[in-house]
Amino acid sequence: MRRTALDTETTGLNPLDGHRIVEIGCIELDINLPTGKEWHAYVNPERAMPEAAFAVHGLSESFLLKKPTFKDIAQDFISFINGAELVIHNAKFDIGFLNSELKRLKMPVIDIANTIDTVQLAREKIPGAAASLDALCKRFDIDLAIREKHGALLDAKLLAEVYLELTGGRQASLSLIQENKEVINEEMKEEKLGLEELKFVSAKLTEKDREEHKEMLKKINSPIWLK
């Protein structure tokens, strides 16, 4: 199953109040493990940056002014996540902002049913425990040293690690990979073993064949058959 861990940064808390996306980060997963493929973009929100939002992610108006708008990166973004189940921490928030941007461009929106919300997953797996990304990282001993401020790509990487732990950890995923390989190998064996449908010709050498072979070898310089 191809999945993508996804995170966004925004100018505020509600797209209905005119707030926009300023950063998107995506990490591709295969059987819950990162494949090494990433997608990331800073986005010009075409509006002012509130101080409260700047304090969270540190992305200034002057920095974002030089970046592409969502319209410029929309198709590339959609192409990257196409066909993948999205792993998101508090999916309603990110999907709400992404769909607001897509609606502006009259593009198809993302179905929230095609997401895995790790907040809900954490509450199911560890009831009563704090379910913030920071709290889950600390619970699973995931290094937060480089997270001075929120960043979409960094948070997507942390989210990928948290999701892996919530679904059984690295060992479970590696076991699943091995099981899948074994299934594929068995299927290949079954394809190769359809021998009952084949007809084989049984050949026997006569004494004349053997003598002719010996005569042929005499005519060949250092034949490999005699080594």
C-alpha positions as a Python dict, from the first residue, in 0.01 Angstrom:
ca = {
    (1, 'M'): (0, 0, 0),
    (2, 'R'): (147, 333, -108),
    (3, 'R'): (95, 607, 149),
    (4, 'T'): (214, 964, 190),
    (5, 'A'): (281, 1137, 521),
    (6, 'L'): (172, 1498, 472),
    (7, 'D'): (189, 1823, 666),
    (8, 'T'): (113, 2188, 595),
    (9, 'E'): (193, 2524, 749),
    (10, 'T'): (-54, 2812, 717),
    (11, 'T'): (-115, 3177, 795),
    (12, 'G'): (-383, 3089, 1052),
    (13, 'L'): (-632, 2838, 1180),
    (14, 'N'): (-928, 2866, 944),
    (15, 'P'): (-937, 2896, 563),
    (16, 'L'): (-1288, 3043, 590),
    (17, 'D'): (-1124, 3348, 753),
    (18, 'G'): (-904, 3398, 447),
    (19, 'H'): (-602, 3211, 578),
    (20, 'R'): (-380, 3031, 327),
    (21, 'I'): (-119, 2758, 299),
    (22, 'V'): (246, 2867, 314),
    (23, 'E'): (426, 2531, 309),
    (24, 'I'): (358, 2167, 216),
    (25, 'G'): (577, 1866, 294),
    (26, 'C'): (522, 1507, 180),
    (27, 'I'): (709, 1182, 253),
    (28, 'E'): (628, 874, 45),
    (29, 'L'): (580, 550, 239),
    (30, 'D'): (575, 190, 121),
    (31, 'I'): (443, -61, 377),
    (32, 'N'): (471, 226, 629),
    (33, 'L'): (845, 281, 566),
    (34, 'P'): (985, 593, 390),
    (35, 'T'): (1095, 520, 33),
    (36, 'G'): (1325, 822, 13),
    (37, 'K'): (1091, 1014, -218),
    (38, 'E'): (987, 1355, -87),
    (39, 'W'): (791, 1652, -213),
    (40, 'H'): (820, 1999, -61),
    (41, 'A'): (721, 2354, -148),
    (42, 'Y'): (704, 2694, 16),
    (43, 'V'): (397, 2883, -106),
    (44, 'N'): (331, 3254, -146),
    (45, 'P'): (-4, 3301, 37),
    (46, 'E'): (-72, 3633, -140),
    (47, 'R'): (-164, 3793, 190),
    (48, 'A'): (-7, 3927, 511),
    (49, 'M'): (150, 3699, 770),
    (50, 'P'): (0, 3731, 1121),
    (51, 'E'): (254, 3752, 1403),
    (52, 'A'): (104, 3449, 1579),
    (53, 'A'): (155, 3230, 1270),
    (54, 'F'): (508, 3365, 1212),
    (55, 'A'): (595, 3272, 1572),
    (56, 'V'): (497, 2910, 1498),
    (57, 'H'): (678, 2847, 1168),
    (58, 'G'): (908, 3147, 1120),
    (59, 'L'): (811, 3203, 754),
    (60, 'S'): (807, 3576, 685),
    (61, 'E'): (615, 3772, 424),
    (62, 'S'): (939, 3883, 255),
    (63, 'F'): (1064, 3522, 232),
    (64, 'L'): (735, 3388, 92),
    (65, 'L'): (691, 3677, -151),
    (66, 'K'): (957, 3519, -374),
    (67, 'K'): (797, 3174, -369),
    (68, 'P'): (543, 3027, -616),
    (69, 'T'): (170, 3058, -549),
    (70, 'F'): (-45, 2751, -486),
    (71, 'K'): (-164, 2774, -846),
    (72, 'D'): (196, 2731, -962),
    (73, 'I'): (259, 2414, -763),
    (74, 'A'): (-91, 2259, -749),
    (75, 'Q'): (-58, 2011, -1035),
    (76, 'D'): (286, 1892, -929),
    (77, 'F'): (159, 1840, -574),
    (78, 'I'): (-148, 1646, -689),
    (79, 'S'): (69, 1429, -913),
    (80, 'F'): (290, 1335, -617),
    (81, 'I'): (5, 1230, -387),
    (82, 'N'): (-207, 1072, -662),
    (83, 'G'): (-310, 719, -573),
    (84, 'A'): (-170, 736, -220),
    (85, 'E'): (-350, 710, 112),
    (86, 'L'): (-262, 1025, 309),
    (87, 'V'): (-125, 1001, 663),
    (88, 'I'): (-198, 1332, 841),
    (89, 'H'): (-189, 1452, 1200),
    (90, 'N'): (-531, 1614, 1249),
    (91, 'A'): (-647, 1548, 894),
    (92, 'K'): (-948, 1783, 902),
    (93, 'F'): (-717, 2082, 944),
    (94, 'D'): (-479, 2006, 655),
    (95, 'I'): (-744, 1870, 419),
    (96, 'G'): (-962, 2174, 494),
    (97, 'F'): (-683, 2408, 385),
    (98, 'L'): (-579, 2200, 84),
    (99, 'N'): (-936, 2172, -42),
    (100, 'S'): (-988, 2546, 7),
    (101, 'E'): (-687, 2609, -219),
    (102, 'L'): (-805, 2352, -474),
    (103, 'K'): (-1154, 2502, -483),
    (104, 'R'): (-1005, 2843, -562),
    (105, 'L'): (-855, 2683, -872),
    (106, 'K'): (-1172, 2485, -951),
    (107, 'M'): (-972, 2162, -919),
    (108, 'P'): (-1105, 1833, -775),
    (109, 'V'): (-1082, 1825, -396),
    (110, 'I'): (-922, 1557, -178),
    (111, 'D'): (-1156, 1302, -20),
    (112, 'I'): (-1093, 1301, 355),
    (113, 'A'): (-1206, 936, 355),
    (114, 'N'): (-875, 864, 181),
    (115, 'T'): (-676, 974, 487),
    (116, 'I'): (-542, 820, 806),
    (117, 'D'): (-566, 1066, 1096),
    (118, 'T'): (-282, 987, 1336),
    (119, 'V'): (-450, 1188, 1614),
    (120, 'Q'): (-745, 947, 1607),
    (121, 'L'): (-512, 650, 1560),
    (122, 'A'): (-307, 752, 1866),
    (123, 'R'): (-621, 790, 2079),
    (124, 'E'): (-730, 440, 1978),
    (125, 'K'): (-389, 282, 2040),
    (126, 'I'): (-299, 467, 2361),
    (127, 'P'): (-622, 597, 2520),
    (128, 'G'): (-582, 885, 2762),
    (129, 'A'): (-230, 978, 2647),
    (130, 'A'): (-144, 1315, 2491),
    (131, 'A'): (-181, 1294, 2113),
    (132, 'S'): (12, 1597, 1992),
    (133, 'L'): (299, 1529, 1750),
    (134, 'D'): (552, 1647, 2010),
    (135, 'A'): (405, 1423, 2279),
    (136, 'L'): (402, 1119, 2051),
    (137, 'C'): (761, 1179, 1940),
    (138, 'K'): (869, 1191, 2305),
    (139, 'R'): (670, 878, 2383),
    (140, 'F'): (841, 685, 2105),
    (141, 'D'): (1188, 838, 2166),
    (142, 'I'): (1191, 1014, 1829),
    (143, 'D'): (1455, 1289, 1821),
    (144, 'L'): (1303, 1640, 1835),
    (145, 'A'): (1634, 1825, 1871),
    (146, 'I'): (1617, 1988, 1527),
    (147, 'R'): (1255, 2101, 1564),
    (148, 'E'): (1300, 2458, 1688),
    (149, 'K'): (994, 2569, 1490),
    (150, 'H'): (724, 2391, 1295),
    (151, 'G'): (816, 2301, 936),
    (152, 'A'): (600, 2102, 695),
    (153, 'L'): (870, 1871, 559),
    (154, 'L'): (1032, 1814, 898),
    (155, 'D'): (695, 1748, 1060),
    (156, 'A'): (603, 1507, 777),
    (157, 'K'): (923, 1314, 850),
    (158, 'L'): (846, 1304, 1222),
    (159, 'L'): (489, 1201, 1143),
    (160, 'A'): (616, 914, 927),
    (161, 'E'): (817, 785, 1225),
    (162, 'V'): (522, 826, 1463),
    (163, 'Y'): (289, 645, 1223),
    (164, 'L'): (538, 361, 1192),
    (165, 'E'): (542, 322, 1572),
    (166, 'L'): (163, 342, 1596),
    (167, 'T'): (132, 59, 1344),
    (168, 'G'): (372, -180, 1513),
    (169, 'G'): (716, -34, 1456),
    (170, 'R'): (996, -94, 1207),
    (171, 'Q'): (1028, -466, 1280),
    (172, 'A'): (661, -528, 1201),
    (173, 'S'): (691, -340, 871),
    (174, 'L'): (1007, -528, 774),
    (175, 'S'): (828, -855, 850),
    (176, 'L'): (541, -748, 627),
    (177, 'I'): (785, -666, 348),
    (178, 'Q'): (939, -1014, 386),
    (179, 'E'): (593, -1174, 378),
    (180, 'N'): (507, -983, 60),
    (181, 'K'): (834, -1096, -100),
    (182, 'E'): (754, -1457, -9),
    (183, 'V'): (407, -1427, -163),
    (184, 'I'): (558, -1284, -483),
    (185, 'N'): (818, -1562, -494),
    (186, 'E'): (548, -1826, -449),
    (187, 'E'): (344, -1671, -729),
    (188, 'M'): (650, -1676, -955),
    (189, 'K'): (713, -2041, -867),
    (190, 'E'): (353, -2129, -949),
    (191, 'E'): (388, -1963, -1289),
    (192, 'K'): (711, -2155, -1359),
    (193, 'L'): (575, -2486, -1231),
    (194, 'G'): (295, -2522, -1483),
    (195, 'L'): (495, -2809, -1630),
    (196, 'E'): (205, -3047, -1662),
    (197, 'E'): (90, -2852, -1965),
    (198, 'L'): (426, -2899, -2140),
    (199, 'K'): (531, -3201, -2346),
    (200, 'F'): (894, -3314, -2331),
    (201, 'V'): (1073, -3525, -2592),
    (202, 'S'): (1292, -3802, -2456),
    (203, 'A'): (1616, -3841, -2661),
    (204, 'K'): (1860, -4134, -2646),
    (205, 'L'): (2204, -4150, -2809),
    (206, 'T'): (2280, -4446, -3032),
    (207, 'E'): (2625, -4601, -3065),
    (208, 'K'): (2649, -4443, -3410),
    (209, 'D'): (2580, -4098, -3254),
    (210, 'R'): (2861, -4153, -3004),
    (211, 'E'): (3112, -4253, -3276),
    (212, 'E'): (3022, -3952, -3491),
    (213, 'H'): (3068, -3726, -3188),
    (214, 'K'): (3418, -3868, -3127),
    (215, 'E'): (3514, -3809, -3491),
    (216, 'M'): (3391, -3450, -3470),
    (217, 'L'): (3604, -3386, -3158),
    (218, 'K'): (3918, -3495, -3345),
    (219, 'K'): (3863, -3211, -3590),
    (220, 'I'): (3833, -2943, -3319),
    (221, 'N'): (4142, -2778, -3168),
    (222, 'S'): (4136, -2830, -2786),
    (223, 'P'): (3764, -2913, -2754),
    (224, 'I'): (3615, -2820, -2416),
    (225, 'W'): (3439, -3156, -2395),
    (226, 'L'): (3775, -3327, -2336),
    (227, 'K'): (3892, -3090, -2057),
}
